[in-house]
Amino acid sequence: KYVMKPFGILIILVATLLPLYWYIPQAGQHDALATVSQYLGSASLILMGIVQFLATRVRGIEAVFGGMDRIYVLHKWLAVIAIVFAAIHDVVDADMDGLGDETFLTDLAETMGEIGFYGLLILGIVTVITFVPYHYWKWSHRFMGFFFALSAVHFAFILKPFSNSDPLGLYVLAFCALGVLSYLYLLLPKHWTSQTATYTVKDIQRLDDVTEIHLLPEGRGIKHKAGQFAFISFDVPDQKEPHPFTISSSPDDSRGIRFSIKNLGDYTAKLNRSVQQGTTAKLSRALGHFTQPSSEVSQVWIAAGIGITPFIAWAQTLDQSQKAPIRLYYCVASRDKALYLDELQAVAETINNFELVLVVSGEDERLNAARIQQELSGDMSAYSAYFCGPKAMRESLKTDLQGMGLKRGAFHYEEFEIRSGVGIRKLLTWVLQRYGSK
């Protein structure tokens, strides 16, 4: 439920490897190295076509590939692999003898391929260098589809040992078409694709460094499950770029929505100042699979700071039918930072199987796996853990809890990183530590 689905990965793997069925026989008829280069170029186009399709977030995509958070991770890594394949294709000579004479059209296709590759390479570097401001990255990322389209034209008109009407040509062109059509779909106004609903800000509260926004739909609104997130854009200057935030309220008949947004950067700081009661907003459909677990599963919820938002929505849905015990560890820097503490305490007083544990780092030891195991009577195998908070804390608790008996696959979380690097900083740090003193 919370992981990347193997079926989706299998589809991508088969789609990428299938061209080898046609390329391998050609290796005996043409230069083998050039054949490998041409295959890598084709594989790059196939992967980039899939990347463009994943970016559409069309309905049903999560059923194939997993939650939207996993799709963003998949989107990133497929793009990285595609660019690496394209780079090798660019370096390794793919020219073959006996394919015909160069023409103006083939020369133009070669030029388009070069522009497309270097455009994708530059935008890929901008993506993984995460200190580039989000709005600049988001703006530049829109050109990915354009450079992919140039690469598709390159494939269609270059000299190659097969024609576009052959099975291999039709196969690769189908993924080129998928990518280009997906890109055109993304360029359409959102109301044409029925992916947004209009809301109005009913109330706004500024709670220290968190902005709490209540919205009501102007029409039918969106359906959501407790724990999901949505993209929201506000009709005010500098706030029209959609950003994703967890919905911190459970569903109700009015389809009202509450967001609790922490001030973590330029966008959220401006939002705190510019959004007012009556402001119009556009919401995407609800996304994500970090939703309410079964009432029969013994659970430990772990929230750190603003990571409490999905658990607030989960807690609101609880009633006396909750069969298995739930223990929520709410980790904060200080008591005055514990948002919605009264709301959670009210649920704990009402629901017999729900227990709230406030962990204040200024007063207590930081939460660790040993404490959780001890307070759950030592039997971690009977529990499922659900986490929302900093990545370092997540990785530490996951490793330690699994070492104490938590079943593999029983530690659930959402990545919730629309944009992330590829570990370059960690790699450089390791190299400097390993070889810096030599």
PALO-502185 format. One record per residue (C-alpha): residue in one letter; x, y, z; residue number from 1. Coordinates in nm, 3 decimals, always signed. Layout:
<"A", <X, Y, Z>, NUM>
...
//
This chain:
<"K", <+0.000, +0.000, +0.000>, 1>
<"Y", <+0.280, +0.245, +0.084>, 2>
<"V", <+0.552, +0.112, -0.146>, 3>
<"M", <+0.635, +0.129, -0.513>, 4>
<"K", <+0.439, -0.147, -0.681>, 5>
<"P", <+0.648, -0.426, -0.840>, 6>
<"F", <+0.399, -0.456, -1.126>, 7>
<"G", <+0.468, -0.098, -1.236>, 8>
<"I", <+0.845, -0.151, -1.215>, 9>
<"L", <+0.810, -0.471, -1.418>, 10>
<"I", <+0.618, -0.286, -1.690>, 11>
<"I", <+0.895, -0.026, -1.717>, 12>
<"L", <+1.169, -0.290, -1.716>, 13>
<"V", <+1.001, -0.492, -1.991>, 14>
<"A", <+0.930, -0.178, -2.194>, 15>
<"T", <+1.297, -0.077, -2.177>, 16>
<"L", <+1.445, -0.421, -2.249>, 17>
<"L", <+1.205, -0.529, -2.525>, 18>
<"P", <+1.391, -0.338, -2.802>, 19>
<"L", <+1.685, -0.574, -2.745>, 20>
<"Y", <+1.476, -0.837, -2.925>, 21>
<"W", <+1.529, -0.635, -3.245>, 22>
<"Y", <+1.867, -0.480, -3.168>, 23>
<"I", <+2.061, -0.798, -3.082>, 24>
<"P", <+2.031, -0.950, -3.432>, 25>
<"Q", <+2.153, -0.618, -3.576>, 26>
<"A", <+2.473, -0.637, -3.373>, 27>
<"G", <+2.592, -0.913, -3.606>, 28>
<"Q", <+2.512, -0.712, -3.916>, 29>
<"H", <+2.651, -0.375, -3.809>, 30>
<"D", <+2.915, -0.237, -3.576>, 31>
<"A", <+2.835, -0.386, -3.234>, 32>
<"L", <+2.935, -0.076, -3.037>, 33>
<"A", <+2.725, +0.148, -3.260>, 34>
<"T", <+2.432, -0.090, -3.212>, 35>
<"V", <+2.468, -0.065, -2.833>, 36>
<"S", <+2.476, +0.314, -2.863>, 37>
<"Q", <+2.158, +0.313, -3.073>, 38>
<"Y", <+1.984, +0.086, -2.825>, 39>
<"L", <+2.077, +0.317, -2.536>, 40>
<"G", <+1.941, +0.613, -2.732>, 41>
<"S", <+1.614, +0.428, -2.788>, 42>
<"A", <+1.597, +0.318, -2.423>, 43>
<"S", <+1.650, +0.680, -2.318>, 44>
<"L", <+1.353, +0.791, -2.528>, 45>
<"I", <+1.136, +0.511, -2.388>, 46>
<"L", <+1.220, +0.609, -2.030>, 47>
<"M", <+1.171, +0.981, -2.095>, 48>
<"G", <+0.834, +0.906, -2.254>, 49>
<"I", <+0.733, +0.724, -1.937>, 50>
<"V", <+0.873, +1.011, -1.724>, 51>
<"Q", <+0.654, +1.260, -1.911>, 52>
<"F", <+0.352, +1.035, -1.862>, 53>
<"L", <+0.415, +1.002, -1.487>, 54>
<"A", <+0.424, +1.382, -1.462>, 55>
<"T", <+0.058, +1.403, -1.572>, 56>
<"R", <-0.066, +1.249, -1.244>, 57>
<"V", <-0.368, +1.114, -1.434>, 58>
<"R", <-0.626, +0.911, -1.244>, 59>
<"G", <-0.538, +0.545, -1.203>, 60>
<"I", <-0.162, +0.598, -1.217>, 61>
<"E", <-0.122, +0.524, -0.845>, 62>
<"A", <-0.295, +0.188, -0.889>, 63>
<"V", <-0.012, +0.079, -1.122>, 64>
<"F", <+0.297, +0.242, -0.969>, 65>
<"G", <+0.208, +0.305, -0.602>, 66>
<"G", <+0.146, +0.622, -0.403>, 67>
<"M", <+0.218, +0.959, -0.560>, 68>
<"D", <+0.518, +1.007, -0.331>, 69>
<"R", <+0.674, +0.692, -0.477>, 70>
<"I", <+0.584, +0.806, -0.827>, 71>
<"Y", <+0.786, +1.126, -0.773>, 72>
<"V", <+1.086, +0.916, -0.669>, 73>
<"L", <+1.036, +0.689, -0.970>, 74>
<"H", <+0.999, +0.993, -1.197>, 75>
<"K", <+1.331, +1.133, -1.075>, 76>
<"W", <+1.534, +0.815, -1.107>, 77>
<"L", <+1.393, +0.719, -1.448>, 78>
<"A", <+1.491, +1.066, -1.570>, 79>
<"V", <+1.842, +1.026, -1.427>, 80>
<"I", <+1.883, +0.685, -1.595>, 81>
<"A", <+1.744, +0.821, -1.923>, 82>
<"I", <+1.992, +1.111, -1.922>, 83>
<"V", <+2.281, +0.873, -1.844>, 84>
<"F", <+2.175, +0.649, -2.135>, 85>
<"A", <+2.153, +0.955, -2.361>, 86>
<"A", <+2.498, +1.072, -2.248>, 87>
<"I", <+2.653, +0.735, -2.337>, 88>
<"H", <+2.468, +0.742, -2.669>, 89>
<"D", <+2.612, +1.088, -2.734>, 90>
<"V", <+2.969, +0.983, -2.648>, 91>
<"V", <+2.972, +0.642, -2.822>, 92>
<"D", <+2.958, +0.678, -3.200>, 93>
<"A", <+2.624, +0.543, -3.324>, 94>
<"D", <+2.695, +0.598, -3.695>, 95>
<"M", <+2.678, +0.290, -3.918>, 96>
<"D", <+2.808, +0.242, -4.271>, 97>
<"G", <+2.577, +0.170, -4.560>, 98>
<"L", <+2.264, +0.339, -4.426>, 99>
<"G", <+2.240, +0.599, -4.703>, 100>
<"D", <+2.349, +0.952, -4.776>, 101>
<"E", <+2.319, +1.238, -4.532>, 102>
<"T", <+2.051, +1.493, -4.625>, 103>
<"F", <+1.944, +1.830, -4.492>, 104>
<"L", <+1.671, +1.654, -4.291>, 105>
<"T", <+1.910, +1.405, -4.131>, 106>
<"D", <+2.157, +1.684, -4.051>, 107>
<"L", <+1.874, +1.884, -3.891>, 108>
<"A", <+1.772, +1.577, -3.691>, 109>
<"E", <+2.127, +1.540, -3.563>, 110>
<"T", <+2.128, +1.903, -3.451>, 111>
<"M", <+1.790, +1.863, -3.281>, 112>
<"G", <+1.922, +1.557, -3.100>, 113>
<"E", <+2.219, +1.752, -2.969>, 114>
<"I", <+2.000, +2.041, -2.853>, 115>
<"G", <+1.752, +1.800, -2.695>, 116>
<"F", <+2.021, +1.606, -2.511>, 117>
<"Y", <+2.207, +1.907, -2.373>, 118>
<"G", <+1.879, +2.074, -2.280>, 119>
<"L", <+1.772, +1.768, -2.082>, 120>
<"L", <+2.117, +1.739, -1.927>, 121>
<"I", <+2.118, +2.101, -1.807>, 122>
<"L", <+1.764, +2.077, -1.668>, 123>
<"G", <+1.855, +1.746, -1.501>, 124>
<"I", <+2.150, +1.910, -1.328>, 125>
<"V", <+1.928, +2.202, -1.217>, 126>
<"T", <+1.687, +1.946, -1.071>, 127>
<"V", <+1.941, +1.761, -0.856>, 128>
<"I", <+2.120, +2.078, -0.743>, 129>
<"T", <+1.853, +2.147, -0.485>, 130>
<"F", <+1.985, +2.487, -0.372>, 131>
<"V", <+1.839, +2.638, -0.692>, 132>
<"P", <+1.517, +2.811, -0.570>, 133>
<"Y", <+1.202, +2.604, -0.619>, 134>
<"H", <+1.020, +2.856, -0.839>, 135>
<"Y", <+1.317, +2.880, -1.078>, 136>
<"W", <+1.341, +2.502, -1.094>, 137>
<"K", <+0.965, +2.468, -1.149>, 138>
<"W", <+0.973, +2.724, -1.429>, 139>
<"S", <+1.271, +2.563, -1.603>, 140>
<"H", <+1.130, +2.213, -1.558>, 141>
<"R", <+0.848, +2.299, -1.796>, 142>
<"F", <+1.095, +2.286, -2.085>, 143>
<"M", <+1.173, +1.917, -2.024>, 144>
<"G", <+0.895, +1.816, -2.261>, 145>
<"F", <+1.017, +2.055, -2.530>, 146>
<"F", <+1.369, +1.912, -2.529>, 147>
<"F", <+1.224, +1.560, -2.523>, 148>
<"A", <+1.019, +1.648, -2.833>, 149>
<"L", <+1.341, +1.757, -3.010>, 150>
<"S", <+1.497, +1.422, -2.916>, 151>
<"A", <+1.192, +1.242, -3.057>, 152>
<"V", <+1.228, +1.429, -3.388>, 153>
<"H", <+1.596, +1.330, -3.385>, 154>
<"F", <+1.501, +0.962, -3.363>, 155>
<"A", <+1.236, +0.989, -3.632>, 156>
<"F", <+1.462, +1.136, -3.901>, 157>
<"I", <+1.818, +1.017, -3.835>, 158>
<"L", <+1.972, +0.740, -4.040>, 159>
<"K", <+1.924, +0.406, -3.866>, 160>
<"P", <+1.935, +0.038, -3.965>, 161>
<"F", <+1.556, +0.010, -3.964>, 162>
<"S", <+1.268, +0.223, -4.083>, 163>
<"N", <+1.008, +0.401, -3.876>, 164>
<"S", <+0.746, +0.160, -4.009>, 165>
<"D", <+0.937, -0.148, -3.882>, 166>
<"P", <+0.824, -0.295, -3.545>, 167>
<"L", <+1.123, -0.143, -3.365>, 168>
<"G", <+1.065, +0.199, -3.518>, 169>
<"L", <+0.693, +0.193, -3.438>, 170>
<"Y", <+0.765, +0.074, -3.084>, 171>
<"V", <+1.004, +0.357, -2.997>, 172>
<"L", <+0.790, +0.616, -3.177>, 173>
<"A", <+0.492, +0.505, -2.965>, 174>
<"F", <+0.680, +0.606, -2.649>, 175>
<"C", <+0.787, +0.930, -2.818>, 176>
<"A", <+0.421, +1.000, -2.891>, 177>
<"L", <+0.326, +0.911, -2.532>, 178>
<"G", <+0.580, +1.160, -2.400>, 179>
<"V", <+0.489, +1.442, -2.639>, 180>
<"L", <+0.114, +1.398, -2.581>, 181>
<"S", <+0.173, +1.394, -2.205>, 182>
<"Y", <+0.371, +1.717, -2.236>, 183>
<"L", <+0.091, +1.881, -2.438>, 184>
<"Y", <-0.159, +1.761, -2.178>, 185>
<"L", <+0.046, +1.933, -1.906>, 186>
<"L", <+0.036, +2.257, -2.103>, 187>
<"L", <-0.345, +2.261, -2.109>, 188>
<"P", <-0.528, +2.492, -1.865>, 189>
<"K", <-0.603, +2.287, -1.555>, 190>
<"H", <-0.978, +2.345, -1.577>, 191>
<"W", <-0.976, +2.173, -1.918>, 192>
<"T", <-0.833, +1.858, -1.764>, 193>
<"S", <-1.075, +1.863, -1.466>, 194>
<"Q", <-0.793, +1.831, -1.215>, 195>
<"T", <-0.881, +2.129, -0.998>, 196>
<"A", <-1.165, +2.248, -0.778>, 197>
<"T", <-1.227, +2.605, -0.667>, 198>
<"Y", <-1.228, +2.685, -0.296>, 199>
<"T", <-1.255, +3.001, -0.085>, 200>
<"V", <-1.059, +3.070, +0.231>, 201>
<"K", <-1.317, +3.069, +0.512>, 202>
<"D", <-1.075, +3.135, +0.795>, 203>
<"I", <-0.702, +3.173, +0.848>, 204>
<"Q", <-0.508, +3.145, +1.173>, 205>
<"R", <-0.142, +3.221, +1.221>, 206>
<"L", <-0.004, +2.988, +1.486>, 207>
<"D", <+0.355, +3.092, +1.548>, 208>
<"D", <+0.540, +2.960, +1.240>, 209>
<"V", <+0.240, +2.764, +1.106>, 210>
<"T", <-0.041, +2.905, +0.895>, 211>
<"E", <-0.372, +2.722, +0.939>, 212>
<"I", <-0.610, +2.769, +0.647>, 213>
<"H", <-0.973, +2.654, +0.636>, 214>
<"L", <-1.132, +2.640, +0.293>, 215>
<"L", <-1.483, +2.571, +0.165>, 216>
<"P", <-1.564, +2.461, -0.191>, 217>
<"E", <-1.746, +2.690, -0.431>, 218>
<"G", <-1.885, +2.384, -0.606>, 219>
<"R", <-1.867, +2.014, -0.528>, 220>
<"G", <-1.511, +2.028, -0.398>, 221>
<"I", <-1.280, +1.728, -0.378>, 222>
<"K", <-1.312, +1.395, -0.203>, 223>
<"H", <-1.024, +1.290, +0.018>, 224>
<"K", <-0.921, +1.029, +0.271>, 225>
<"A", <-0.760, +1.120, +0.603>, 226>
<"G", <-0.384, +1.149, +0.551>, 227>
<"Q", <-0.386, +1.245, +0.183>, 228>
<"F", <-0.236, +1.563, +0.036>, 229>
<"A", <-0.334, +1.801, -0.241>, 230>
<"F", <-0.172, +2.067, -0.457>, 231>
<"I", <-0.303, +2.415, -0.384>, 232>
<"S", <-0.255, +2.750, -0.553>, 233>
<"F", <-0.393, +3.081, -0.426>, 234>
<"D", <-0.523, +3.364, -0.642>, 235>
<"V", <-0.277, +3.619, -0.508>, 236>
<"P", <+0.054, +3.746, -0.650>, 237>
<"D", <+0.345, +3.500, -0.614>, 238>
<"Q", <+0.115, +3.226, -0.478>, 239>
<"K", <-0.032, +3.089, -0.801>, 240>
<"E", <+0.228, +2.815, -0.842>, 241>
<"P", <+0.071, +2.489, -0.709>, 242>
<"H", <+0.243, +2.342, -0.402>, 243>
<"P", <+0.160, +2.017, -0.220>, 244>
<"F", <+0.046, +2.013, +0.144>, 245>
<"T", <-0.105, +1.746, +0.367>, 246>
<"I", <-0.473, +1.791, +0.443>, 247>
<"S", <-0.492, +1.819, +0.822>, 248>
<"S", <-0.863, +1.747, +0.852>, 249>
<"S", <-1.075, +1.438, +0.800>, 250>
<"P", <-1.347, +1.427, +0.534>, 251>
<"D", <-1.686, +1.576, +0.614>, 252>
<"D", <-2.012, +1.635, +0.426>, 253>
<"S", <-1.924, +1.996, +0.344>, 254>
<"R", <-1.598, +1.884, +0.176>, 255>
<"G", <-1.425, +2.160, +0.367>, 256>
<"I", <-1.047, +2.135, +0.382>, 257>
<"R", <-0.791, +2.240, +0.643>, 258>
<"F", <-0.422, +2.288, +0.571>, 259>
<"S", <-0.160, +2.349, +0.841>, 260>
<"I", <+0.141, +2.494, +0.659>, 261>
<"K", <+0.475, +2.548, +0.829>, 262>
<"N", <+0.691, +2.843, +0.726>, 263>
<"L", <+0.984, +2.663, +0.564>, 264>
<"G", <+1.085, +2.895, +0.282>, 265>
<"D", <+1.004, +3.193, +0.060>, 266>
<"Y", <+0.672, +3.056, -0.067>, 267>
<"T", <+0.531, +2.967, +0.274>, 268>
<"A", <+0.658, +3.294, +0.427>, 269>
<"K", <+0.477, +3.496, +0.158>, 270>
<"L", <+0.168, +3.278, +0.199>, 271>
<"N", <+0.154, +3.368, +0.566>, 272>
<"R", <+0.140, +3.736, +0.476>, 273>
<"S", <-0.069, +3.742, +0.158>, 274>
<"V", <-0.352, +3.488, +0.196>, 275>
<"Q", <-0.660, +3.637, +0.363>, 276>
<"Q", <-1.019, +3.540, +0.437>, 277>
<"G", <-1.208, +3.534, +0.105>, 278>
<"T", <-0.901, +3.450, -0.106>, 279>
<"T", <-0.981, +3.207, -0.389>, 280>
<"A", <-0.776, +2.888, -0.424>, 281>
<"K", <-0.748, +2.600, -0.669>, 282>
<"L", <-0.706, +2.248, -0.530>, 283>
<"S", <-0.598, +1.937, -0.717>, 284>
<"R", <-0.765, +1.607, -0.647>, 285>
<"A", <-0.645, +1.435, -0.330>, 286>
<"L", <-0.330, +1.228, -0.374>, 287>
<"G", <-0.121, +0.984, -0.173>, 288>
<"H", <-0.167, +0.647, -0.005>, 289>
<"F", <-0.069, +0.741, +0.352>, 290>
<"T", <-0.424, +0.678, +0.467>, 291>
<"Q", <-0.603, +0.540, +0.773>, 292>
<"P", <-0.491, +0.182, +0.860>, 293>
<"S", <-0.730, -0.096, +0.952>, 294>
<"S", <-0.884, -0.072, +1.299>, 295>
<"E", <-0.769, -0.430, +1.365>, 296>
<"V", <-0.397, -0.351, +1.329>, 297>
<"S", <-0.196, -0.261, +1.641>, 298>
<"Q", <-0.030, +0.067, +1.555>, 299>
<"V", <+0.239, +0.307, +1.666>, 300>
<"W", <+0.220, +0.653, +1.510>, 301>
<"I", <+0.532, +0.871, +1.520>, 302>
<"A", <+0.507, +1.241, +1.436>, 303>
<"A", <+0.780, +1.504, +1.457>, 304>
<"G", <+0.687, +1.873, +1.441>, 305>
<"I", <+0.462, +1.957, +1.146>, 306>
<"G", <+0.462, +1.583, +1.069>, 307>
<"I", <+0.162, +1.568, +1.301>, 308>
<"T", <-0.071, +1.683, +1.019>, 309>
<"P", <-0.173, +1.345, +0.871>, 310>
<"F", <-0.218, +1.198, +1.219>, 311>
<"I", <-0.453, +1.478, +1.321>, 312>
<"A", <-0.675, +1.380, +1.030>, 313>
<"W", <-0.643, +1.012, +1.122>, 314>
<"A", <-0.731, +1.082, +1.486>, 315>
<"Q", <-1.043, +1.273, +1.384>, 316>
<"T", <-1.180, +0.959, +1.219>, 317>
<"L", <-1.140, +0.734, +1.525>, 318>
<"D", <-1.439, +0.606, +1.718>, 319>
<"Q", <-1.511, +0.332, +1.970>, 320>
<"S", <-1.503, +0.068, +1.695>, 321>
<"Q", <-1.122, +0.094, +1.703>, 322>
<"K", <-1.029, -0.260, +1.808>, 323>
<"A", <-0.649, -0.257, +1.820>, 324>
<"P", <-0.436, -0.023, +2.035>, 325>
<"I", <-0.283, +0.292, +1.888>, 326>
<"R", <-0.001, +0.487, +2.051>, 327>
<"L", <+0.089, +0.826, +1.905>, 328>
<"Y", <+0.433, +0.968, +1.985>, 329>
<"Y", <+0.422, +1.341, +1.917>, 330>
<"C", <+0.777, +1.481, +1.918>, 331>
<"V", <+0.822, +1.858, +1.956>, 332>
<"A", <+1.103, +2.095, +2.049>, 333>
<"S", <+0.894, +2.258, +2.323>, 334>
<"R", <+0.538, +2.238, +2.455>, 335>
<"D", <+0.435, +2.563, +2.290>, 336>
<"K", <+0.525, +2.405, +1.955>, 337>
<"A", <+0.277, +2.119, +2.004>, 338>
<"L", <+0.005, +2.219, +1.759>, 339>
<"Y", <-0.340, +2.069, +1.806>, 340>
<"L", <-0.241, +1.918, +2.140>, 341>
<"D", <-0.583, +1.994, +2.289>, 342>
<"E", <-0.753, +1.834, +1.991>, 343>
<"L", <-0.545, +1.517, +2.023>, 344>
<"Q", <-0.589, +1.500, +2.401>, 345>
<"A", <-0.967, +1.520, +2.353>, 346>
<"V", <-0.951, +1.221, +2.120>, 347>
<"A", <-0.733, +1.030, +2.368>, 348>
<"E", <-0.988, +1.095, +2.645>, 349>
<"T", <-1.273, +0.974, +2.425>, 350>
<"I", <-1.125, +0.673, +2.242>, 351>
<"N", <-1.022, +0.388, +2.472>, 352>
<"N", <-0.762, +0.237, +2.239>, 353>
<"F", <-0.590, +0.564, +2.149>, 354>
<"E", <-0.299, +0.687, +2.363>, 355>
<"L", <-0.110, +1.013, +2.314>, 356>
<"V", <+0.252, +1.046, +2.428>, 357>
<"L", <+0.406, +1.393, +2.404>, 358>
<"V", <+0.785, +1.385, +2.368>, 359>
<"V", <+0.941, +1.727, +2.438>, 360>
<"S", <+1.309, +1.732, +2.339>, 361>
<"G", <+1.380, +2.014, +2.585>, 362>
<"E", <+1.243, +1.807, +2.874>, 363>
<"D", <+1.281, +1.441, +2.772>, 364>
<"E", <+1.535, +1.230, +2.595>, 365>
<"R", <+1.481, +1.221, +2.222>, 366>
<"L", <+1.253, +0.943, +2.108>, 367>
<"N", <+1.435, +0.624, +2.017>, 368>
<"A", <+1.347, +0.268, +1.923>, 369>
<"A", <+1.446, +0.129, +2.264>, 370>
<"R", <+1.189, +0.346, +2.439>, 371>
<"I", <+0.918, +0.250, +2.191>, 372>
<"Q", <+0.995, -0.120, +2.231>, 373>
<"Q", <+0.992, -0.095, +2.609>, 374>
<"E", <+0.661, +0.091, +2.623>, 375>
<"L", <+0.500, -0.152, +2.380>, 376>
<"S", <+0.597, -0.445, +2.607>, 377>
<"G", <+0.881, -0.549, +2.380>, 378>
<"D", <+0.678, -0.727, +2.110>, 379>
<"M", <+0.734, -0.512, +1.801>, 380>
<"S", <+0.628, -0.792, +1.565>, 381>
<"A", <+0.264, -0.733, +1.662>, 382>
<"Y", <+0.272, -0.366, +1.552>, 383>
<"S", <+0.280, -0.159, +1.237>, 384>
<"A", <+0.461, +0.174, +1.257>, 385>
<"Y", <+0.357, +0.494, +1.075>, 386>
<"F", <+0.598, +0.787, +1.055>, 387>
<"C", <+0.590, +1.149, +0.939>, 388>
<"G", <+0.888, +1.371, +1.012>, 389>
<"P", <+1.254, +1.434, +0.922>, 390>
<"K", <+1.427, +1.180, +0.700>, 391>
<"A", <+1.723, +1.123, +0.935>, 392>
<"M", <+1.490, +1.041, +1.224>, 393>
<"R", <+1.285, +0.816, +0.999>, 394>
<"E", <+1.584, +0.614, +0.879>, 395>
<"S", <+1.719, +0.573, +1.231>, 396>
<"L", <+1.389, +0.455, +1.380>, 397>
<"K", <+1.315, +0.228, +1.085>, 398>
<"T", <+1.650, +0.050, +1.111>, 399>
<"D", <+1.640, +0.015, +1.490>, 400>
<"L", <+1.275, -0.094, +1.512>, 401>
<"Q", <+1.325, -0.358, +1.247>, 402>
<"G", <+1.626, -0.478, +1.440>, 403>
<"M", <+1.396, -0.516, +1.741>, 404>
<"G", <+1.143, -0.731, +1.561>, 405>
<"L", <+0.928, -0.494, +1.357>, 406>
<"K", <+0.835, -0.684, +1.042>, 407>
<"R", <+0.982, -0.578, +0.709>, 408>
<"G", <+0.723, -0.370, +0.533>, 409>
<"A", <+0.557, -0.272, +0.861>, 410>
<"F", <+0.724, +0.071, +0.877>, 411>
<"H", <+0.512, +0.307, +0.668>, 412>
<"Y", <+0.579, +0.662, +0.554>, 413>
<"E", <+0.548, +0.895, +0.257>, 414>
<"E", <+0.850, +1.039, +0.081>, 415>
<"F", <+0.671, +1.367, +0.009>, 416>
<"E", <+0.967, +1.515, -0.176>, 417>
<"I", <+0.855, +1.670, -0.502>, 418>
<"R", <+1.216, +1.761, -0.573>, 419>
<"S", <+1.525, +1.595, -0.431>, 420>
<"G", <+1.887, +1.539, -0.515>, 421>
<"V", <+2.061, +1.216, -0.606>, 422>
<"G", <+2.299, +1.193, -0.312>, 423>
<"I", <+2.580, +1.398, -0.469>, 424>
<"R", <+2.653, +1.578, -0.142>, 425>
<"K", <+2.675, +1.247, +0.046>, 426>
<"L", <+2.904, +1.106, -0.221>, 427>
<"L", <+3.135, +1.407, -0.206>, 428>
<"T", <+3.141, +1.394, +0.175>, 429>
<"W", <+3.233, +1.024, +0.165>, 430>
<"V", <+3.511, +1.086, -0.090>, 431>
<"L", <+3.657, +1.370, +0.117>, 432>
<"Q", <+3.644, +1.161, +0.434>, 433>
<"R", <+3.792, +0.861, +0.259>, 434>
<"Y", <+4.065, +1.025, +0.058>, 435>
<"G", <+4.095, +1.383, +0.188>, 436>
<"S", <+4.374, +1.304, +0.431>, 437>
<"K", <+4.584, +1.115, +0.174>, 438>
//
